[in-house]
């Protein structure tokens, strides 16, 4: 019995000092998610809490357009940086959408059409320090993924 009591006394301090990622960022992420689900918005905004100001870039992507999650996350990252760069630098940014279709005759009277979509983004300027704060599925559409990127304004 005495050994169990000593063991519990040694275990208690270890359990009481847990770490978390960042309570402030988690609270901000949940606030922005609720705000987005209530009123949809996209683009660049400056958000303030009690102590800090944050520069955010919000965008949504259609999940069905991307073969892998990795591709979708990479496109989201590039688009968020493009939005932020355009806002900060006022640079000229263009994007081209190329849709390539091919027709293949399988058998007499049967034609298969395949379509490939390529989006090219040309940007001048760079915004450093943007990080993904949160991504979630939109409450309006199960096929839409929302990304919120953030940077603390010093």
Secondary structure, 3 states (H helix, E strand, C coil): CHHHHHHHHHHHHHHHCCCCCCHHHHHHHHHHHHHHHHCCCCEEEEEECCCCEEEEEEEEEEHHHCCCHHHHHHHHHHHHHHHHHHHHHCCCCEEEEEEEEEEEEEECCEEEEEEEEEEEEECCCCCCCCEEEEEEECCCCCCEEEEEEEEEEC
